[in-house]
Amino acid sequence: MVRLIRLLAAFACLLLGGIVGALNTRPVVLDLGFAALRTSLGLAVLVALLLGVLVGGLLIAVSVVAPLRRRLRRAEAAMRPSGAVTKD
């Protein structure tokens, strides 16, 4: 059931991305200072959204997930008997 929901969500996102790209065909120039990129407005919006999601996910992974994993490893190590051999 969860797989189906994920598949439907992915399909909906692809469909919405295609609609945004199709409705925003006006050409734009992105001046990056060292280069100028010519693209459509829809593609520029989709790339900006994708970069925002990736950067946000990376920040969450670094600030939340990594410290929690470290804490979990420490707690697991504290629960093991001192002479026990691990399979890691």
Phi, psi and omega in degrees: 000317180295323178298319180296317179296318178296318179297316178295320178295318178296317179296319179297319179295318177297319179296314179296321176298318177296321178294315178299316179296321182287326183277342183242073184266000182298133180287142177226158176242122177262114180267112181265005181094309179258349179203156176240128181252131176259127181205178176272157181297320180298316179294320179298319179294315181296319178294320178296318177296317179297316178297322178296319178294316180295315179293318178297317177296320178295318178295321178293318179298319182286320186271338183241305188292313182299313178297324178293321177296319178299316179297320179295317178299318178296319180293320178294321179294324180290333182277340179286145172297148187297332182264002184287143177260132179266161179265009180291000000 
